[in-house]
């Protein structure tokens, strides 16, 4: 395990990823020099540069600072599993015998001596993590957060708040379901609180040993890593087994996980059989509200963003505050003020005539959640969607499920598959998916799609996918603003 007191500089191979950039921000805040490489100079990379990171965008060994050319305990090299195996820089470090650390390993080391709250799940973890962070902030509790998306409220995917009180000072220990020792260092001082989005990709979350784990879903995904659905379930089971003795697990009602006897376990969802449940979700005069139910008692809460699925996410945060001994009501202000996460049900443009929504949905279950939530909010209006499949393997593994989800739309447009780290799989194409969707208008290039939208602007358009489809959003916003001004 490295010591942060020894580290003088860190090099990130794939610094522009959402998880890697959060980690880079952590080291920048610690006044440790940060360098890195990424293949594209995105807005996220540009922001890191303004914060002090030195980044290059062409794989070139000569641009790697010389101090990282030989093994040293003072210089850390971090890489993302998304880096291709044939990466020139990755090969250089391996040939030089440099001790490479995965992002997840470093995150595990940082959180090792903290009271760690880890939020995991195939879907919902980014929004739930950001909600949790916003709730902690408005409750005045000191914490550090590593998020998997850009929180609109906190303005970043990394947040370090130290102007409030320690978690211990806020807890009513008579109402707390944790071993008190989990909150304290060996000298009796309060532990730092670290909130982590626990990523199941590449089994990254197994580097964590949380005191509190929140599990939002265990649907099959990343079958390129886990091979089959049972492998995904086992991965989440291994994660749950790493919860520290005396800690707690909060899990969604449909998850199929064995609960270790060394921890407390609590369920949440829609059924009243759960320890905590969510009911009566509705829109009232522009506000979205729901009932939080515990021990047959109902408490009404407002939520700052839309979406039936987000009411479940909020229920998880309220339940976590309850079992921590903080009281669910202490989370209410943060939930009401919560403005969401970039690309999660993000309302880009809205007028009486037109609505443009951007969402990261890239799994059938996520598509179901966003499409049905939009239908609930805008009944009797036709909904059009444009979807960019993410990964050839995911498209192959869930081809029929994607078709079923997208068929709920009144009209559907597709972009070509975003390959990310993968090479093409013969026969797996967006054109194949299009044949299975009755309302599909075809597969378009980004330019052709924008031209199509300029000719005929849909009343509601959902921009869906986890690749680079979000690059279309600024142009689409202009199209919608123009169409609205011409009404």
Secondary structure, 3 states (H helix, E strand, C coil): CCCCCCCCEEEEECCCCHHHHHHHHHHHHCCCEEEEECCCCCHHHHHHHHHCCEEECCCCHHHCCHHHCCCCCCEEEEECCCCCCCCHHHHHHHHCCCCEEEHHHHHHHHHCCCEEEEEECCCCHHHHHHHHHHHHHHCCECEEEECCCCECCCCCCEEEECCCECHHHHCCCCCCCCCHHHHECCCCCECCEEEEECCCHHHHHHHCCCCEEEECCCCCCCHHHHCCHHHHHHHHHHHHCCCCCCCEEEEECCCCCCCCCCCEEEEEECCCCCCEEEEEEEEECCEEEEEEEECCEEEEEEECCCCHHHHHHHHHHHHHHHHCCCCHHHHHHHHHHCCCECCECEEEEECCCCEEEEECCCCHHHHHHHHHHHHHHCCCCCCEEEEEEECHHHHHHCHHHHHHHHCCCCEEEEEEEECCCCCCCCCCCHHHHHCCCCCEEEEECHHHHHHHHHHCCCCEEEEEECCCHHHHHHHHHHHHHHHHHCC
